[in-house]
């Protein structure tokens, strides 16, 4: 399967999933009060961090190292299950205590369902990685799309009956069970658990320690803002910030899915060939930049109308939070491509050091900004993200991957400057404030303009790369 054809299938399916999750977010914001939504935001942040500890780098290692041994993958699955069981018990015992740090709480039933969710999710990493290794993008997409549909359906029904967070967790759990069943059904062999010896267990733990440690630091650093805002700025600011951040996270998730499931296997195949590696990376960068700059430009220009459409009148000040966080999200997508390049070359120790530094810096900077207000936090995040992107590119890509930085920055500037300039001109000519009703005509014209820019840049890149190695075929 070629990178282009794989990108089409993966992008379309994950876009559908993102749309479903945005509808789900709108339902949650409208049917949960701010305290319940803030509690959900903290629990989802905790889930993102714990999932890294449960997965322990096994999925990424299977793809990067191209591992297909039945015995070894069964032992990895068992390791994930053991770790999932441990964290599920810890959550059940100490989850409420953790929520009390933010002056929040939830029912025992909701916390119990949340704990079981971790246990079920622990069984999905290895089968998903095996399908990704075989470039079976359709199987993964079907599983994730149905998972999102089940989540939305169950959450909408249970919240309409006043189930609260327990209903939300039930929806997440049922969706995860369906996802596991579909992933397992697409494998050419049944899933099995094989308990490794103590020596083998320690070997597996060492095998994934740097990768999981790097991912853990990355997740904590990426989500420290949620925890800090919740701890120091209160429930009201946390609800607004988390709602906007969750909305933008769907777009980041869309691009990250394509990067992780498509770019990583393709770059891994040429990791020992510097010329081919650089060529494929730069062409992937061009395709990514051609898409993300118009997309995030459109989100920035229409942020006041989008927040009113998704959140209703519950969060009238969400538009300016979104207009600032759009830039943060776009830069994180670009940095995600760098992460896949490093992972494809197994430079996990360098990623660990980088993420440790980012975690330390971001926590200190956000803590200082949180002494003022939410707007200061958002502006600080944007400035810090720009500095981190430049530093990561120069140090990790330039020095470790020996990438041509002139070509990198030229690609980003050529495809990014038009969108950034249009956003700046739009804000200067047409400053916006909070709305009480949606201007459908103006919103349609704005989105149409940005869609034309996206199509122009994307097809220009496709034309330039028509005969390049992005269109090579690989065994599936």
ZIFENPE-V734382 format. One record per backbone hydrogen bond with DSSP energy under -0.5 kcal/mol. NH is the residue of the N-H (numbers start at 1). CO is the residue of the C=O. If there is no record, write none. Layout:
((NH/CO) (NH/CO))
This chain:
((3/470) (3/472) (4/470) (6/2) (7/3) (8/4) (9/5) (10/6) (11/7) (12/8) (13/9) (14/10) (15/11) (16/12) (17/13) (18/14) (19/15) (20/16) (21/17) (22/18) (23/19) (24/20) (25/21) (26/22) (27/23) (28/24) (29/25) (30/26) (31/27) (32/28) (37/33) (38/34) (39/35) (40/36) (41/37) (42/38) (43/39) (44/40) (45/41) (46/42) (47/43) (48/44) (49/45) (50/46) (51/47) (52/48) (53/49) (54/50) (55/51) (56/52) (58/55) (61/57) (62/58) (63/59) (64/60) (65/61) (66/62) (67/62) (73/69) (74/70) (75/71) (76/72) (77/73) (78/74) (79/75) (80/76) (81/77) (82/78) (83/79) (84/80) (85/81) (86/82) (87/83) (88/84) (89/85) (90/86) (91/87) (92/88) (93/89) (94/90) (95/91) (98/94) (99/95) (100/96) (101/97) (101/98) (102/99) (103/100) (104/99) (111/107) (112/108) (113/109) (114/110) (115/111) (116/112) (117/113) (118/114) (119/115) (120/116) (121/117) (122/118) (123/120) (124/121) (125/121) (128/124) (129/125) (130/126) (131/127) (132/128) (133/129) (134/130) (135/132) (136/131) (137/135) (140/136) (141/137) (142/138) (143/139) (144/140) (145/141) (146/142) (147/143) (148/144) (149/145) (150/146) (151/147) (152/148) (153/149) (154/150) (155/151) (156/152) (157/153) (158/154) (159/155) (160/156) (161/157) (161/158) (162/159) (163/158) (166/163) (167/164) (168/164) (169/165) (170/166) (171/167) (172/168) (173/169) (174/170) (175/171) (176/172) (177/173) (178/174) (179/175) (180/176) (181/177) (182/178) (183/179) (184/180) (185/181) (186/182) (187/183) (187/184) (194/74) (201/197) (202/198) (203/199) (204/200) (205/201) (206/202) (207/203) (208/204) (209/205) (209/206) (210/206) (212/208) (213/209) (214/210) (215/211) (216/212) (217/213) (218/214) (219/215) (220/216) (221/217) (222/218) (223/219) (224/220) (226/223) (227/223) (228/224) (229/225) (230/226) (231/227) (232/228) (233/229) (234/229) (237/233) (238/234) (239/235) (240/236) (241/237) (242/238) (243/239) (244/240) (245/241) (246/242) (247/243) (248/244) (249/245) (250/246) (250/247) (251/247) (251/248) (252/248) (253/249) (254/250) (255/251) (256/252) (257/253) (258/254) (259/255) (260/256) (261/257) (262/258) (263/258) (264/259) (266/262) (267/263) (268/264) (269/265) (270/267) (271/268) (273/270) (274/272) (277/273) (278/274) (279/275) (280/276) (281/277) (282/278) (283/279) (284/280) (285/281) (286/282) (287/283) (288/284) (289/285) (290/286) (291/287) (291/288) (292/288) (293/289) (295/291) (296/292) (297/293) (298/294) (299/295) (300/296) (301/297) (302/298) (303/300) (306/302) (307/303) (308/304) (309/305) (310/306) (311/307) (312/308) (314/311) (318/315) (321/317) (322/318) (323/319) (324/320) (325/321) (326/322) (327/324) (328/324) (329/325) (330/326) (331/327) (332/328) (333/329) (334/330) (335/331) (336/332) (337/333) (338/334) (339/335) (340/336) (341/337) (342/338) (343/339) (344/340) (345/341) (346/343) (347/342) (348/346) (351/347) (352/348) (353/349) (354/350) (355/351) (356/352) (357/353) (358/354) (359/355) (360/356) (361/357) (362/358) (363/359) (364/360) (365/361) (366/362) (367/363) (368/364) (369/365) (370/366) (371/368) (372/369) (373/369) (377/373) (378/374) (379/375) (380/376) (381/377) (382/378) (383/379) (384/380) (385/381) (386/382) (387/383) (388/384) (389/385) (390/386) (391/387) (392/388) (393/389) (394/390) (395/391) (396/392) (397/392) (398/393) (399/394) (399/395) (400/395) (400/396) (401/396) (403/397) (405/403) (408/404) (409/405) (410/406) (411/407) (412/408) (413/409) (414/410) (415/411) (416/412) (417/413) (420/416) (421/417) (422/418) (423/419) (424/420) (425/421) (426/422) (427/423) (428/424) (429/425) (430/426) (440/438) (443/439) (444/440) (445/441) (446/442) (447/443) (448/444) (449/445) (450/446) (451/447) (452/448) (453/449) (454/450) (455/451) (456/452) (457/453) (458/454) (459/455) (460/456) (461/457) (462/458) (463/459) (464/460) (465/461) (466/463) (468/465) (471/468) (472/469))
